[in-house]
Amino acid sequence: MSTVTGTYTVNDVVTAAYKMSGLLARGQTLNGGEILDGQNLLARMLAQWNVKTWLVFEKLDLAFAADGRDVPYTVGPAGNFPLTPRPDRIEAAYLRILGSGTGLPVDQMLKQIPAHEQYAEVALKNLVAFSKAYFYDTASPVGNLYVYPWPQGGGLYEVHIICKNVFPLILPLTLSLAGLPPAAGAAMEFNLGKRLRQFYGKGLRPDPELNKLAKDALDTLRSSQIQVPELKMPAVLRTRTKYNIYGDFSYGWLICGVALAQFAHLINGAFT
């Protein structure tokens, strides 16, 4: 970032990366093909960073008014939740009750259904009622958000999703990156420099100093914005239940006690 004007663009990142890689000497300038190589490699690197939660600098809370549908809400470019590119996953989701009767909205967390195979087990997929869970189908370029049951329309509910605010992947040279966290600049420049060395055939002669600087910059970016939610025990482990490995079901102490009482009654009857 320029300490004089405060500007910081894609061109600044690409030029700095070429210099740090040793591919651009003082007084030289990049030609159009070299600049395009740098832009493409930067976009691919940022696309990988976008998947890594601890490298992304912000979580977004997006809302869409429930309209009574029983088909998926769309997540991605021009979707119900307009994000470009579409997120690789949804970190959390909740249903906001607008007409709660108290004058204040009430939020109900939705349980995640982690895989399509498990969503397929839902028997009545078109049910419209109070929502309890969601499943995110990571189709491309637009993902599909299934809510179960589907919330009613009429301005009663809002569906909220929380997902990563990703790095941009369309990178014209004049695009300003000044809004990114300060630690992101060094991380982009040093790590793009490593990729440029590999791209131009210098990967067989490692640059130990550049590699250490790239690792340190990436670790700094990661540690500056890491947010780890508290661990929670699964609900089945927080209740006084036992699991039957043969029948694939859980049962509680009350059921166990009734079963033992019935068994004792049968035993006593056999000996009377």
C-alpha positions as CSV (number, residue, x, y, z in Angstrom):
1,M,0.0,0.0,0.0
2,S,1.3,3.5,-0.8
3,T,2.2,5.3,2.3
4,V,1.8,8.6,0.5
5,T,-1.6,8.3,-1.1
6,G,-3.1,5.2,0.7
7,T,-3.9,3.5,-2.7
8,Y,-3.3,-0.2,-3.2
9,T,-4.4,-2.0,-6.4
10,V,-4.0,-5.3,-8.1
11,N,-1.3,-3.8,-10.2
12,D,0.7,-3.0,-7.1
13,V,0.4,-6.6,-5.9
14,V,1.4,-8.1,-9.2
15,T,4.4,-5.8,-9.6
16,A,5.6,-6.3,-6.1
17,A,5.3,-10.1,-6.4
18,Y,7.4,-10.1,-9.6
19,K,10.1,-8.1,-7.9
20,M,10.2,-10.3,-4.8
21,S,10.4,-13.4,-7.0
22,G,13.5,-12.1,-8.7
23,L,11.8,-12.2,-12.1
24,L,11.7,-8.4,-12.4
25,A,14.9,-6.4,-11.9
26,R,15.1,-2.7,-11.0
27,G,14.3,-0.5,-13.9
28,Q,12.5,-3.2,-15.9
29,T,8.8,-3.2,-16.7
30,L,6.4,-6.0,-17.3
31,N,4.8,-6.7,-20.6
32,G,1.1,-7.5,-21.1
33,G,1.5,-11.3,-21.1
34,E,3.5,-11.2,-17.8
35,I,1.0,-9.0,-16.2
36,L,-1.9,-11.3,-17.3
37,D,0.0,-14.3,-15.8
38,G,0.3,-12.5,-12.5
39,Q,-3.4,-11.6,-12.5
40,N,-4.4,-15.2,-13.3
41,L,-2.2,-16.7,-10.6
42,L,-3.4,-14.2,-8.1
43,A,-7.0,-15.1,-8.8
44,R,-6.3,-18.8,-8.4
45,M,-4.5,-18.3,-5.2
46,L,-7.3,-16.2,-3.7
47,A,-9.8,-18.8,-4.9
48,Q,-8.0,-21.3,-2.7
49,W,-7.9,-18.8,0.2
50,N,-11.6,-18.3,0.0
51,V,-12.2,-21.9,1.0
52,K,-10.0,-21.6,4.1
53,T,-12.1,-20.1,6.8
54,W,-9.2,-18.8,8.9
55,L,-7.8,-16.8,6.0
56,V,-11.1,-15.0,5.2
57,F,-11.4,-11.7,7.0
58,E,-15.2,-11.4,7.6
59,K,-18.4,-13.4,8.0
60,L,-21.6,-12.0,6.4
61,D,-25.1,-12.3,7.7
62,L,-27.5,-12.3,4.7
63,A,-31.3,-12.4,4.9
64,F,-34.1,-13.2,2.5
65,A,-37.8,-12.9,3.3
66,A,-39.5,-16.3,3.4
67,D,-42.1,-16.5,0.6
68,G,-43.8,-19.8,1.3
69,R,-42.0,-21.7,-1.5
70,D,-41.1,-25.4,-1.4
71,V,-38.2,-25.2,-3.8
72,P,-34.6,-24.2,-2.9
73,Y,-33.5,-20.6,-2.3
74,T,-30.5,-19.8,-4.5
75,V,-27.1,-18.7,-3.2
76,G,-24.7,-17.1,-5.7
77,P,-24.6,-14.6,-8.5
78,A,-28.0,-13.1,-9.1
79,G,-29.5,-15.5,-6.6
80,N,-31.8,-14.9,-3.6
81,F,-28.6,-14.5,-1.6
82,P,-26.5,-12.6,-4.1
83,L,-22.9,-13.6,-3.5
84,T,-20.1,-13.7,-6.1
85,P,-18.7,-16.2,-6.2
86,R,-21.1,-18.5,-4.5
87,P,-19.8,-19.7,-1.1
88,D,-18.3,-23.1,-0.8
89,R,-20.4,-23.7,2.3
90,I,-22.7,-22.0,4.8
91,E,-21.2,-21.5,8.2
92,A,-24.6,-21.3,10.0
93,A,-28.2,-20.5,9.4
94,Y,-31.2,-19.3,11.4
95,L,-34.9,-18.4,11.0
96,R,-36.0,-15.0,12.2
97,I,-39.5,-14.8,13.4
98,L,-40.8,-11.3,12.6
99,G,-44.3,-11.6,13.9
100,S,-43.4,-12.9,17.4
101,G,-46.1,-10.8,19.2
102,T,-43.5,-9.1,21.4
103,G,-42.6,-6.4,18.8
104,L,-39.1,-7.8,18.7
105,P,-37.8,-10.4,16.2
106,V,-36.9,-13.8,17.6
107,D,-34.2,-16.0,16.1
108,Q,-34.2,-19.8,15.9
109,M,-31.0,-21.5,14.9
110,L,-31.4,-24.2,12.2
111,K,-29.6,-27.5,12.4
112,Q,-27.3,-28.3,9.5
113,I,-28.0,-31.4,7.4
114,P,-24.4,-32.0,6.3
115,A,-24.9,-34.2,3.2
116,H,-27.3,-34.8,0.3
117,E,-27.6,-38.5,1.3
118,Q,-29.0,-37.4,4.7
119,Y,-31.4,-34.9,3.2
120,A,-32.7,-37.7,1.0
121,E,-33.9,-39.4,4.1
122,V,-36.4,-36.6,4.8
123,A,-39.8,-38.2,4.0
124,L,-42.0,-35.1,3.4
125,K,-39.7,-32.6,1.6
126,N,-42.6,-30.2,0.6
127,L,-43.8,-29.7,4.2
128,V,-44.5,-26.0,5.0
129,A,-44.3,-25.4,8.8
130,F,-41.9,-24.0,11.4
131,S,-38.3,-24.6,10.1
132,K,-35.8,-26.7,12.0
133,A,-33.0,-27.6,9.7
134,Y,-31.3,-26.7,6.4
135,F,-29.2,-28.4,3.7
136,Y,-26.9,-26.5,1.4
137,D,-26.3,-28.1,-2.1
138,T,-23.0,-26.7,-3.4
139,A,-24.0,-26.6,-7.0
140,S,-22.1,-24.2,-9.3
141,P,-22.3,-21.4,-10.2
142,V,-25.3,-21.0,-8.0
143,G,-25.9,-23.1,-4.8
144,N,-29.2,-24.3,-3.5
145,L,-30.5,-23.8,0.0
146,Y,-33.1,-26.3,1.2
147,V,-34.9,-25.5,4.4
148,Y,-36.9,-28.1,6.3
149,P,-39.7,-27.6,6.9
150,W,-40.2,-24.7,4.5
151,P,-41.2,-21.5,6.3
152,Q,-44.5,-19.8,5.6
153,G,-44.7,-16.7,3.5
154,G,-46.7,-13.5,4.3
155,G,-43.9,-11.5,5.9
156,L,-43.8,-13.8,9.0
157,Y,-40.2,-15.1,8.7
158,E,-36.8,-14.3,7.3
159,V,-34.2,-16.9,6.4
160,H,-30.7,-15.9,7.4
161,I,-27.4,-17.4,6.4
162,I,-23.9,-16.7,7.7
163,C,-21.0,-17.3,5.2
164,K,-17.5,-16.0,4.4
165,N,-17.0,-12.7,2.8
166,V,-14.5,-13.9,0.1
167,F,-11.6,-12.2,-1.7
168,P,-12.5,-10.9,-5.2
169,L,-11.6,-13.2,-8.1
170,I,-12.2,-10.7,-11.0
171,L,-9.0,-8.6,-10.8
172,P,-8.6,-5.7,-13.2
173,L,-5.3,-3.9,-12.6
174,T,-7.0,-0.8,-11.3
175,L,-9.2,-2.7,-8.7
176,S,-8.6,-1.2,-5.3
177,L,-7.6,-3.6,-2.5
178,A,-7.1,-0.9,0.1
179,G,-10.2,-2.2,1.9
180,L,-8.6,-5.5,2.8
181,P,-7.0,-6.1,6.2
182,P,-3.5,-4.6,6.3
183,A,-1.9,-8.0,6.8
184,A,-3.3,-9.3,3.6
185,G,-1.0,-7.2,1.4
186,A,2.2,-8.9,2.4
187,A,0.6,-12.3,2.3
188,M,-0.6,-11.8,-1.3
189,E,2.7,-10.4,-2.5
190,F,5.1,-12.9,-1.0
191,N,2.9,-15.9,-1.8
192,L,2.2,-14.8,-5.3
193,G,6.0,-14.4,-5.7
194,K,6.4,-18.0,-4.8
195,R,3.8,-19.1,-7.4
196,L,5.4,-16.9,-10.1
197,R,8.8,-18.6,-9.5
198,Q,7.2,-22.0,-10.0
199,F,5.2,-20.8,-13.1
200,Y,8.4,-19.6,-14.8
201,G,10.5,-22.7,-14.0
202,K,12.4,-21.4,-11.0
203,G,10.8,-23.8,-8.6
204,L,13.7,-26.2,-8.8
205,R,15.9,-23.6,-7.2
206,P,14.0,-22.7,-4.0
207,D,14.4,-19.2,-2.5
208,P,14.6,-20.0,1.3
209,E,14.2,-16.3,2.3
210,L,11.1,-15.8,0.1
211,N,9.6,-19.0,1.4
212,K,10.1,-18.0,5.0
213,L,8.6,-14.5,4.4
214,A,5.6,-16.0,2.5
215,K,4.9,-18.5,5.4
216,D,5.3,-15.8,8.0
217,A,3.0,-13.4,6.1
218,L,0.3,-16.1,5.7
219,D,0.6,-17.1,9.4
220,T,0.2,-13.5,10.4
221,L,-2.9,-13.1,8.3
222,R,-4.4,-16.2,9.7
223,S,-3.7,-15.4,13.4
224,S,-4.9,-11.8,13.0
225,Q,-8.5,-12.8,12.3
226,I,-9.0,-16.3,13.5
227,Q,-12.4,-16.9,15.2
228,V,-13.0,-20.3,16.6
229,P,-16.5,-21.1,18.0
230,E,-16.8,-23.0,21.2
231,L,-17.1,-26.7,20.9
232,K,-20.5,-28.2,21.7
233,M,-21.3,-31.8,22.5
234,P,-23.8,-33.6,20.3
235,A,-27.3,-33.5,21.8
236,V,-27.4,-37.3,22.0
237,L,-24.3,-37.2,24.3
238,R,-25.8,-34.4,26.5
239,T,-28.8,-36.5,27.5
240,R,-29.1,-39.5,29.7
241,T,-29.5,-42.0,26.9
242,K,-27.8,-45.1,25.7
243,Y,-27.2,-46.4,22.2
244,N,-28.1,-49.8,21.0
245,I,-25.5,-50.8,18.4
246,Y,-27.6,-53.7,17.2
247,G,-30.9,-51.9,16.7
248,D,-29.4,-48.5,15.8
249,F,-31.5,-46.5,18.3
250,S,-31.0,-44.6,21.5
251,Y,-33.0,-45.3,24.7
252,G,-33.3,-43.5,28.0
253,W,-33.1,-44.5,31.6
254,L,-36.9,-44.5,31.9
255,I,-37.4,-46.9,29.0
256,C,-34.6,-49.1,30.4
257,G,-36.3,-49.2,33.8
258,V,-39.6,-50.2,32.3
259,A,-38.0,-52.9,30.3
260,L,-36.2,-54.3,33.3
261,A,-39.4,-54.2,35.4
262,Q,-41.3,-56.2,32.6
263,F,-38.5,-58.7,32.4
264,A,-38.5,-59.2,36.2
265,H,-42.2,-59.7,36.1
266,L,-41.8,-62.4,33.5
267,I,-39.1,-64.1,35.5
268,N,-41.2,-64.1,38.7
269,G,-44.2,-65.5,36.7
270,A,-42.1,-68.4,35.5
271,F,-41.3,-69.5,39.0
272,T,-44.8,-69.2,40.5
